[in-house]
Amino acid sequence: MILEETPPPGVSVEAYKRASHWEGDADDARIGACLAAAQSAVETATRRPLTPRRVCFETAAGQGRRWWVPVAPVRALLGVSWSGGELGAEAARLLFPDSEPQILFAEGAFAAIPSGSPLAITLSVGPDIVPPTLAQAVILIARDWLDAGIAIETVESPRIAFGARALIRQMRYRRPGIWCCR
């Protein structure tokens, strides 16, 4: 997945302070950085964006007519292109955007595209409202990292506490496959 824009924060610094009963002097920049890193960890683990954004997925043509999107929910299909140009709007449509998003390509949509050619599928993804379970996971992770004094700039991923892992596991999106011939 290639982000086409910087995603907005799912949990604000103020919301974090209220939820964690923060007292005393606060380093808002440090809290914001931890929240952004925690949001990224939660989104990666669950395959569910917390906030709306525009993304692009790359795959190969000629593997079938139905492609399951690796994240949910999807707001809109913005376009499908390949090295030779753009597919028309009638060539593909979005099905089941909230529960099991799929792109269904029309019969013959790939007729002029050589099998195996790279496709770029651009989508608008993310919910209108941040799911409370995922917001809570972000807060728990950020609080643990801030309490432990973990530097988020490190190469190695910090550990995630049991409570946050349980929330993540509960919300994880699992797609059935990548391509289907039907």
N, C-alpha and C positions, 0 to 999 in steps of 0.2 A: 504494500500500500504506500502510495506516495501522497503526502499531504500537499495540497495545492494552496493552503493558507494556514496561518498559525491558529490553532483552535482556541476558542475563548475558555477561560477557567470555568470548571464545573462547580467549584467551591471557592467562594471569595475569602480573603483574609479575615474580614469581619465575621463571616459565618463560622469560620474555623475558631476564632477567638470565643464566640458565643458558645459553640458546641463543646469546646474543651475547657471552658471556664478559665480562660487565660487571664492571668493577673500580672501586674508589674509592667516594666518596660518591655516593649516588643520590637523586634527587628522585623518589620513588615516585609522587607525584601527577602530575608531568609525564609520566613514562613511561606511567602508566595512561591519561592523556588522549590521548597519541599512539597507544597501542594501541587505544583505543576509536575514534579517528578512522580508523586504518588498517583496523580491522575493518569499519567502515561502508563504506569505499571498496572493500574486497574483496567484501563482500556485495552492494553495488550493482553492481559490475562483473560478478560471476559469476552473480547472481540465485540465490545459494545461501546461506541463513542458516547461520552457523557454530554457533549454539546454539539450543535450543528456545525458542519464543515464540509468542504469540497475535497474529494479525494480521487485518485486515479489508480486503477488496478491494471496490471499488465498480465496478459495471458497469450495463448497461441490459438490461432484460428484452425478450424478443421477437426475439432474434437467432439463436436456435437452441436445441437441447437439450443440446449438449456445450460446456463452457467449459474451456479449458486454463488451468491455474493458472500465473501468470507466474514462480513460484519453485519450486524443488525442493530437498529432499524435503518432502512434506506428511505430517504425523503423523495428523491427523484433521480431518474436516469437522465444525465445531461448530454451524453454523447458517446459514440463508439467510433474510434478511428484506427487506421492501420497505416503503414508506411506509404501506401498509394492514395490515401485520402480519407474522407469521412464517410461513414455509412449514413444513409438517410434516416429520418425519424421513424419511418414505417418499417425499418429493418429489424428493430428490436423493441421490446416492451418489458416493463417491470411488473413482476407478479409477486404477491404476498409481501409487501414491503416491510411490514412490522414484525411478522413472525418468522418467516423463512424466505428472505428475499432472493429472487431469481431473475435472471435476464433470459427471456425467451426470444430467440432469433427467428425471423420469418423464414419460410421455405425458400431456399435459393439465395439467402442473404450473403452467403459466402461463395457464391458461384464465381465471382471475378477475383476472389482472394486466394492466392496459393496456400495450400495446407501448410500449417506450421508458421505462417506469417505472424509477427507480433501484433496483438490487438491492445489498444488502450481504452479502457472503459472508465469514463468519468461519471462520478455519482455525487449527489448531495446526501450525506449520511448524518445520523444523530437525531435524538429526540427533541421535542419542543421543551420538555421539562426534564431536568436532571433526575434520574431515578434515585429515590431516597436511599435505597440499599447501597448503591454505588457511591453516593455522596458520603455515606457513613464509612464505607471502606476507605475512601480517600482520606477522610479525617483521622481514622484510626492509624493508618500507615504514616501519615505526616506527623501525627503526635508522637508515635514511637520513634521515628527518625529524629525529631527535634529533641525529645527527652534523652535519647542516647547520644546526641551530638554527632550524628553520622553526617559526613560530608557527602552531598548528593553528586558531587562532581567525580567521585571515584569511579574507576572502570568497573569494578565488581559490584553487582547488584546487592543492595542491603537486604537482609531477611525481612519477611513479612510475617507479622504475628498471626496466631491461630484465629482470632476473631475476624480479622480482615480476610484471611484465606477462606474462612467458611462463607463469608458474604460473597466473595468472588466466585467460589465454586457454585453457589446457589444461582448466580446470574449469568454464568458462562453460556455463550451462544455456540452451539455445535452445528455446523452445516452438514448435510448428508453427503455431499460429494462436490466435485468441481464441475464436471461436464456430464451431460446425459444426451443420448442420441434422439430421444423422443421429444 
